[in-house]
Amino acid sequence: MPETRRVVVIGGGIAGLASAYLARELAEERGIEIELTVLEAGPRHGGSTRTNLVEGYTCEWGPNGFLDNEPATLELVERIGITGELVKADKDSANRYIFHGGRMRAVPTKPMAFLLSDILPLHAKIRMAREFFIAAKQDESDETVDDFGRRRLGNTFAELMLDPMVSGIFAGNTKELSLAAVFPKMVEMEKEYGGLFKAMIAKQRVAKREGKTAGGPGGPNAVLHTFQAGMGRLTDRLAELLGETLKVNAQVQHVAQREHGRFQVVSEGATFEADAVVIAAPSHAAAKMIQGIDIGVSKALAAIPYAPVDVVCHGHPDSHLGHPLKGFGVLIPRSEGIRSIGCLWSDAIFPGQAAKGYRLLRTMMGGAHDPAIQSLSTDKLHLTASADHVRVMGVHGKPTMSWVSRFKRGIAQYTVGHMDRVKKSEQLENDLPGLYFAGASYRGVSINGCAKDAVRVSNLLVDRLTAMQRETSL
Ligand SMILES: Cc1cc2nc3c(=O)[nH]c(=O)nc-3n(C[C@H](O)[C@H](O)[C@H](O)COP(=O)(O)OP(=O)(O)OC[C@H]3O[C@@H](n4cnc5c(N)ncnc54)[C@H](O)[C@@H]3O)c2cc1C
């Protein structure tokens, strides 16, 4: 009679829920019986992936969607039976804006149109065009996103375009983030094709041959997706399927090694024995849990910084707007002296997210450039966002709906040296089969990154259980 294997997953965000669900499915497919427990520190599941409906507006705590250029999330969605609830971004959301020189300017999506536009001064455009002739970097050393941008595209592009774009995605600082960790494709493009323009031209040729379109400087060549009920539907559905295996208000204090390759997980009020453990809590929490297992890896995980992020949602009637705001949103370079990182026009991206005649503006604030944002009161935060809306988008009148989600530690920052820190955690996974690390702290901050990581750890975990099963049957 095969033994029932005990599995503990720590963290009830998208990474933990997806890892737990996929591990259970895979174990069942392999005929391995498991007793699964998912431990979440907070009073509810979801982590940063949650949705609140506020006065008819869809307000997202964290992610407002995921891109379809990576299959892991779409495949997960299909497995959990909610593909029919997916909503694609409106085609107008391909329009992206930048606030520069005191006004909003549309960012052309094609490289040539971008070079011909007035977004950058002539000298900066000439410098950008020279990218074609700049030799590829020869050594393999890691560099910051800023160093890469300045080296290949020039200082003005790095400051005016790259930094706000990176702030918009990672709430990060290009002078600290590792290019290899946050934009591995750029490293590949330079290595494989000799430069970015050369790579874009080659990719566009292939895309044309295949009847597709390739991405440009304005945005990715992918479509953003959400659900009719917002992104929280993804974590809600997973939690529903996991049922009673999911325990909330169960903060894990530490994980210890036991005999015969087993583990013990100590949480508030309960202790769990386990054959395998997935730590899908953020790296700073994981670091504390494994202090007794490997202090070196614990220190490496503790060194992964997180940037604070505040998301301010404001609802306005159409009449308050001085611009049609038809597009994805606007990014704001630091040099403009405006506190907001940027603003997403949520109902223009996903038209069901505000009632007809009303608009939903989602402003990102804080990030690695502005950690002091955390000391602002919520009232002051709303006033600051409103003042920025007047200057950037010509919005007038008080918002009729105001809501905010605040993250002291919002988005993991993959700073230079990140890949070495991740390698240390992978080495421990190798040395200590049965202990795995998953989630946004490691191999990708996006929902797609987390879904892909959930596939990775669930496979490793079930392989481990299969091996244990084989050992005991010998
Ligand atoms: C404001 C914002 C906007 C974003 N926008 C996008 C976007 O548009 N698209 C996109 O793809 N990505 C986006 N992201 C990134 C993405 O949402 C996150 O990286 C991802 O949701 C993280 O998932 P996770 O499961 O790794 O971590 P989390 O969601 O942080 O979940 C970790 C869970 O672990 C729990 N935990 C912590 N410590 C313990 C402990 N000791 N014991 C038990 N449980 C513990 C926490 O309570 C939490 O619930 C955004 C993130 C933020 C913050």
The ligand as an ORCA input file, in Angstrom:
! r2SCAN-3c Opt
* xyz 0 1
  C       1.034     47.196     -7.472
  C       1.434     46.010     -8.282
  C       1.076     45.946     -9.621
  C       1.435     44.834    -10.379
  N       1.032     44.761    -11.689
  C       1.263     43.623    -12.385
  C       0.670     43.433    -13.658
  O      -0.082     44.269    -14.153
  N       0.934     42.281    -14.315
  C       1.724     41.297    -13.788
  O       1.929     40.264    -14.436
  N       2.282     41.440    -12.545
  C       2.057     42.562    -11.842
  N       2.556     42.705    -10.581
  C       3.435     41.653    -10.052
  C       2.668     40.426     -9.559
  O       1.367     40.754     -9.226
  C       3.301     39.867     -8.316
  O       4.686     39.757     -8.472
  C       2.724     38.492     -7.986
  O       1.349     38.610     -7.794
  C       3.401     37.937     -6.760
  O       2.841     36.707     -6.453
  P       3.469     35.777     -5.332
  O       2.535     34.658     -5.097
  O       4.878     35.468     -5.668
  O       3.567     36.716     -4.040
  P       2.427     37.409     -3.180
  O       1.266     37.778     -4.004
  O       3.119     38.473     -2.421
  O       1.972     36.251     -2.194
  C       2.810     35.791     -1.165
  C       1.938     35.361     -0.009
  O       2.766     34.818      1.020
  C       2.216     35.181      2.240
  N       3.240     35.068      3.301
  C       4.262     35.930      3.588
  N       4.940     35.494      4.648
  C       4.365     34.338      5.046
  C       4.614     33.419      6.109
  N       5.612     33.609      6.989
  N       3.780     32.341      6.243
  C       2.766     32.121      5.377
  N       2.488     32.974      4.369
  C       3.274     34.059      4.193
  C       1.741     36.605      2.027
  O       0.774     36.994      3.005
  C       1.169     36.527      0.629
  O      -0.201     36.244      0.613
  C       2.184     43.789     -9.779
  C       2.534     43.850     -8.425
  C       2.143     44.935     -7.664
  C       2.487     44.969     -6.195
*
